[in-house]
Amino acid sequence: MIKHIVFWKLKEHAEGQPRAVNAVKMKSLLDACAHLVPGMLTFEAVLAQPGLEATYDVALYSEFASKEALDAYQEHPEHCAIKPFIGAVREARQCMDYAV
């Protein structure tokens, strides 16, 4: 199994919207990617919660049955379609994939 964890820090203002609006849109776009490929076991996009410590605005926790399943997700047209928006609104990105 491969765990794929990503954190994004968003720009204060991008694409004509403030960070909070872009975070909600980004979560919605990520949520639409759940169940795209066979072997996607867990897929959870979350927003930083007010009042709790967070250095990033949006996080994705996902698990895949294999590296091939993760690769299929990464290359899926619906996933690729959201990358331009995410790239435009993000200030920083951290990612870690690991096998368990």
Order of alpha helices (4+ residues) and beta strands (2+ residues): beta-beta-beta-alpha-beta-beta-alpha-alpha-beta
